[in-house]
């Protein structure tokens, strides 16, 4: 018995959908010339459009926060292709690098996003210094069929980090310190905010930074 292997043939689907690839064998008996080419059962291949991963949305719970105050972020990735997208990692970024820190991302670990589906990723970041801080993310992802890199760029969200409000009594004066019974006395209380964040008093009057 002699087995001859024919290989290295390739077929490339041109459209999405079910495609069957087969072969036609033409062969004859060397002695008689009789046709002996066997029938070849085709192999079905599901052709898909490539994975197309995009940022559907990237939102922050607030864009102004105190130093040390956590800000929540949600990044939603959408796969507009037909092939599954394999997301290896979503890593939060902070710019400038020493101006804040971030928690682990949920869901953790590698994730898959089927064609036409989307998946949200959530985490929190905390600014550590006052000023403008940009929080973003780096996405590492590949096409499940080809292994091609498809991680989209994520535009960062700017957060203004402020020192906490620091309210003090600047002055408290009376119009007079001696008065008759029944005589009105006027009072003036001046509050000063030495912090960076706005202070809201109980009657909802704003006390901005002086």
C-alpha positions as CSV (number, residue, x, y, z in Angstrom):
1,X,0.0,0.0,0.0
2,X,1.4,3.4,-1.0
3,X,0.1,6.6,0.3
4,X,0.9,9.8,-1.5
5,X,0.2,13.1,0.3
6,X,-0.9,16.1,-1.7
7,X,-0.7,19.4,0.3
8,X,0.0,23.1,0.4
9,X,-3.1,23.9,-1.5
10,X,-5.0,27.0,-0.3
11,X,-8.4,28.4,-0.8
12,X,-9.4,32.0,0.1
13,X,-13.1,32.9,0.7
14,X,-14.1,36.0,-1.1
15,X,-17.4,36.7,0.7
16,X,-18.7,36.1,4.2
17,X,-20.8,33.0,4.8
18,X,-20.6,29.2,4.4
19,X,-18.1,28.1,1.8
20,X,-17.3,24.5,0.9
21,X,-13.8,23.7,-0.5
22,X,-13.1,20.4,-2.2
23,X,-11.1,18.9,-5.0
24,X,-11.4,16.9,-8.2
25,X,-9.0,14.0,-8.7
26,X,-8.2,12.8,-12.2
27,X,-6.3,9.5,-12.2
28,X,-6.1,6.3,-14.2
29,X,-4.9,2.7,-13.7
30,X,-1.4,2.5,-15.3
31,X,-2.1,-0.9,-16.8
32,X,-5.6,-0.6,-18.0
33,X,-6.1,3.2,-18.3
34,X,-9.3,2.9,-16.4
35,X,-10.4,6.0,-14.5
36,X,-9.9,5.6,-10.8
37,X,-10.1,9.2,-9.5
38,X,-12.0,9.1,-6.1
39,X,-14.7,11.5,-5.1
40,X,-13.5,14.1,-2.5
41,X,-15.9,15.2,0.2
42,X,-15.7,18.9,0.6
43,X,-14.7,20.7,3.8
44,X,-17.0,23.5,5.0
45,X,-15.5,26.8,6.1
46,X,-17.4,29.6,7.7
47,X,-16.1,32.9,6.2
48,X,-16.3,35.9,8.5
49,X,-15.6,39.6,8.1
50,X,-12.5,40.6,10.2
51,X,-13.0,41.7,13.8
52,X,-13.3,45.5,14.0
53,X,-12.9,46.7,17.5
54,X,-13.7,50.3,18.3
55,X,-14.3,52.5,21.4
56,X,-18.1,52.8,21.7
57,X,-17.8,55.1,24.7
58,X,-15.3,56.2,27.4
59,X,-16.9,58.1,30.3
60,X,-15.9,59.4,33.8
61,X,-18.2,59.9,36.8
62,X,-16.8,63.4,37.1
63,X,-14.3,65.7,35.5
64,X,-13.5,67.8,38.5
65,X,-12.3,66.0,41.7
66,X,-10.3,66.6,44.9
67,X,-6.9,65.3,45.3
68,X,-7.4,61.8,46.8
69,X,-11.0,61.5,45.5
70,X,-11.8,58.4,43.4
71,X,-13.2,58.9,39.9
72,X,-15.0,56.0,38.2
73,X,-14.4,55.2,34.5
74,X,-16.2,53.0,32.0
75,X,-14.8,52.0,28.7
76,X,-17.1,50.2,26.3
77,X,-15.5,48.3,23.4
78,X,-17.7,47.3,20.4
79,X,-16.8,44.7,17.7
80,X,-18.4,45.8,14.4
81,X,-16.9,42.8,12.5
82,X,-17.9,39.2,12.2
83,X,-14.9,37.5,13.7
84,X,-14.5,37.3,17.5
85,X,-12.1,39.9,19.0
86,X,-9.8,38.5,21.7
87,X,-9.1,41.2,24.3
88,X,-5.9,40.3,26.1
89,X,-5.8,43.3,28.4
90,X,-7.2,46.8,29.2
91,X,-4.6,48.8,31.2
92,X,-5.5,52.2,32.7
93,X,-3.0,55.1,31.9
94,X,-2.3,58.3,33.8
95,X,-0.7,61.4,32.2
96,X,1.5,62.9,33.7
97,X,2.5,59.4,35.0
98,X,3.1,60.5,38.7
99,X,-0.2,62.5,39.0
100,X,-2.5,59.6,40.0
101,X,-3.1,55.9,40.4
102,X,-5.8,53.4,39.2
103,X,-7.5,50.3,40.4
104,X,-7.6,46.9,38.6
105,X,-10.0,46.7,35.7
106,X,-13.2,44.7,35.8
107,X,-13.8,42.2,34.3
108,X,-10.2,41.0,34.9
109,X,-8.1,39.0,32.6
110,X,-8.5,38.1,28.9
111,X,-12.0,38.6,27.4
112,X,-13.7,37.8,24.1
113,X,-16.1,40.0,22.2
114,X,-18.2,38.3,19.6
115,X,-19.0,39.9,16.2
116,X,-21.7,42.6,16.7
117,X,-21.3,42.6,20.5
118,X,-19.9,45.0,23.0
119,X,-18.3,44.8,26.4
120,X,-17.9,47.4,29.2
121,X,-14.7,47.6,31.3
122,X,-14.7,49.6,34.6
123,X,-12.2,50.9,37.1
124,X,-11.4,53.9,39.3
125,X,-8.6,56.4,39.3
126,X,-7.5,58.8,42.0
127,X,-5.5,62.0,41.3
128,X,-2.6,62.5,43.7
129,X,-1.6,66.1,42.8
130,X,-3.6,69.3,41.9
131,X,-3.7,70.2,38.3
132,X,-4.8,68.8,34.9
133,X,-4.7,65.0,34.8
134,X,-5.6,62.8,31.8
135,X,-6.9,59.3,32.4
136,X,-7.0,56.8,29.5
137,X,-6.4,53.2,28.7
138,X,-4.3,50.9,26.5
139,X,-6.2,48.0,24.8
140,X,-4.3,44.9,23.6
141,X,-6.6,42.8,21.3
142,X,-6.3,40.5,18.3
143,X,-8.5,39.0,15.6
144,X,-9.4,35.4,16.6
145,X,-8.9,34.1,13.1
146,X,-5.7,35.8,12.0
147,X,-4.1,37.0,15.2
148,X,-3.8,40.5,13.7
149,X,-3.6,43.4,16.2
150,X,-6.9,45.3,16.5
151,X,-6.6,47.2,19.7
152,X,-8.1,50.6,19.3
153,X,-6.6,53.9,20.5
154,X,-8.4,55.3,23.5
155,X,-8.7,59.1,23.8
156,X,-8.1,60.1,27.4
157,X,-10.5,62.0,29.6
158,X,-9.3,65.1,31.3
159,X,-9.9,65.6,35.0
160,X,-9.2,68.8,36.9
161,X,-7.7,67.8,40.3
162,X,-8.1,70.4,43.1
163,X,-7.0,70.7,46.7
164,X,-10.0,70.2,49.0
165,X,-12.1,73.2,50.1
166,X,-10.7,74.8,53.3
167,X,-13.3,77.1,54.8
168,X,-12.4,79.5,57.5
169,X,-13.9,82.6,59.2
170,X,-12.2,85.6,57.8
171,X,-14.2,88.0,60.0
172,X,-17.4,88.3,62.0
173,X,-18.5,91.9,62.8
174,X,-21.4,93.5,64.5
175,X,-22.7,97.0,63.7
176,X,-22.6,97.8,67.4
177,X,-21.6,96.2,70.6
178,X,-24.0,98.2,72.8
179,X,-27.7,98.3,72.0
180,X,-31.0,99.0,73.6
181,X,-33.5,96.3,74.3
182,X,-35.5,96.0,71.0
183,X,-32.8,97.7,68.9
184,X,-31.6,95.7,65.8
185,X,-28.0,94.9,65.5
186,X,-26.5,94.0,62.1
187,X,-23.9,91.2,61.7
188,X,-21.6,90.4,58.9
189,X,-19.9,87.0,58.6
190,X,-17.2,86.6,56.0
191,X,-16.0,83.1,55.1
192,X,-12.8,82.5,53.1
193,X,-12.0,79.4,51.1
194,X,-8.3,78.7,51.1
195,X,-8.6,75.4,49.2
196,X,-9.0,74.7,45.5
197,X,-12.4,73.2,45.4
198,X,-15.6,75.2,45.7
199,X,-17.3,75.1,49.2
200,X,-21.1,74.9,49.3
201,X,-22.7,76.3,52.5
202,X,-25.9,74.8,53.9
203,X,-28.1,77.4,52.2
204,X,-26.4,76.5,48.9
205,X,-24.4,79.7,48.6
206,X,-21.1,79.1,46.8
207,X,-17.8,80.1,48.4
208,X,-15.2,80.1,45.7
209,X,-11.5,80.1,46.1
210,X,-10.2,83.4,47.2
